[in-house]
Amino acid sequence: MNKPNPNDVTLFLIEDDDIDAMSIKREFKRREISSPIVRAKDGVEALELLASGKISHPFIILLDLQMPRMNGLEFLTTLRANSAYKNSVVFVLSTSQDESDIFNSYASNVAGYFIKDEGGDGFISIVDIIDGYRNVVHLPLS
């Protein structure tokens, strides 16, 4: 199987905060990373987008934990229970430094757990990590 072009890897951003979502999108644009970014504002909307086929493979999920309707940990539980998505690559992006949130995220096989930085520099580091990840990892095409 051929490795997809990194710019074809969709970033599925599940984030309810408009400013945080805008910061991630702006940093991708500033670095001229042309990967498509699809946003859901909570876990319910994210599951609906996955079920509808609107999220193109391959994709990487960047997941907030504290959201309305269905939070990130509830979304992870549902995602991992679905055979079509149980192996999806998920990075958590949260304000929570609670050990139980970190533990439960890794127990749900996340690839990494990032704490949102108040100064904004944290988003630069996160984009660097995701960009590097998508450039070196072989993701399934379906």
C-alpha positions in Angstrom: 0.0 0.0 0.0 1.4 3.4 -0.9 1.7 6.1 1.7 -0.8 9.0 1.0 0.5 12.5 0.4 0.6 14.2 3.8 -1.5 17.0 2.4 -4.3 14.5 1.7 -4.5 13.6 5.4 -7.7 15.2 6.8 -7.5 16.8 10.2 -10.8 16.1 12.0 -11.0 18.8 14.6 -13.5 18.2 17.3 -13.6 21.4 19.3 -16.4 23.5 20.6 -14.4 26.7 21.2 -14.3 28.9 18.1 -11.2 30.7 19.1 -9.2 27.5 19.7 -10.5 26.1 16.3 -9.6 29.3 14.6 -6.1 29.2 16.1 -5.4 25.7 14.9 -6.7 26.5 11.4 -4.7 29.7 11.3 -1.5 27.9 12.3 -2.0 25.3 9.5 -2.5 28.1 7.0 0.5 30.1 8.2 2.7 27.0 7.8 1.1 26.4 4.3 -0.1 23.0 5.3 -2.9 22.3 2.9 -4.5 19.3 4.6 -8.3 19.6 4.7 -9.6 20.5 8.1 -13.1 19.4 9.0 -14.6 20.6 12.3 -17.3 19.3 14.6 -18.4 21.2 17.7 -19.1 18.2 19.9 -19.0 14.4 20.0 -22.5 14.0 18.6 -21.8 16.1 15.5 -18.5 14.2 15.1 -20.1 10.8 15.1 -22.7 12.1 12.6 -20.0 13.3 10.3 -18.2 10.0 10.5 -21.4 8.0 9.9 -22.3 10.2 6.9 -18.9 9.6 5.2 -18.0 13.3 5.2 -14.6 12.6 6.8 -12.2 11.4 4.1 -9.7 8.7 4.8 -7.0 9.0 5.9 -7.6 11.3 8.8 -6.2 12.3 12.2 -8.6 13.4 15.0 -7.7 16.3 17.3 -10.2 16.1 20.1 -11.2 18.5 22.9 -12.5 16.8 26.0 -14.8 19.4 27.6 -17.7 19.9 25.1 -21.5 20.1 25.3 -23.8 17.2 24.4 -21.1 14.5 24.2 -17.7 15.2 25.7 -14.4 13.9 24.4 -14.2 10.9 26.7 -17.7 9.8 25.8 -16.8 10.3 22.1 -13.7 8.1 22.5 -15.7 5.3 24.1 -18.2 5.3 21.3 -15.5 5.6 18.6 -13.4 2.7 20.0 -16.6 0.5 20.2 -17.2 1.0 16.4 -15.1 -1.5 14.4 -14.8 0.9 11.5 -13.2 3.6 13.6 -11.7 1.7 16.6 -8.1 2.2 15.3 -8.4 5.9 14.4 -5.5 8.1 15.3 -6.7 10.5 18.1 -4.8 13.3 19.8 -6.5 15.0 22.7 -6.3 18.8 23.1 -7.7 19.9 26.4 -7.5 22.5 29.2 -7.8 19.6 31.7 -4.7 18.6 33.6 -6.8 16.2 35.7 -4.9 12.9 36.0 -8.1 10.9 35.5 -8.7 12.6 32.1 -5.2 11.9 31.0 -5.3 8.3 32.2 -8.7 7.6 30.6 -7.6 9.2 27.4 -4.6 7.0 27.1 -6.7 4.0 28.2 -8.7 4.7 25.1 -5.5 4.5 23.0 -4.9 8.1 22.1 -1.7 8.9 20.3 -1.0 12.0 22.6 -2.5 14.3 25.1 -1.9 18.0 24.8 -2.7 20.8 27.3 -4.1 24.0 25.7 -1.6 26.8 26.3 -3.1 30.1 27.3 -0.5 32.1 25.4 -1.1 30.4 22.0 2.4 29.1 21.6 1.1 25.6 22.5 -0.9 25.5 19.2 2.3 26.0 17.3 3.9 23.0 19.0 0.8 20.9 18.5 0.7 21.7 14.8 4.4 20.9 14.5 3.7 17.5 16.1 0.7 16.7 13.9 2.5 17.9 10.8 5.5 15.7 11.6 3.3 12.7 12.4 1.3 12.9 9.2 4.6 13.2 7.2 6.1 10.0 8.6 3.3 7.7 9.6 1.5 5.3 7.2 -2.2 5.7 7.7 -4.9 3.4 6.3 -6.6 4.7 3.2 -10.0 3.3 4.3 
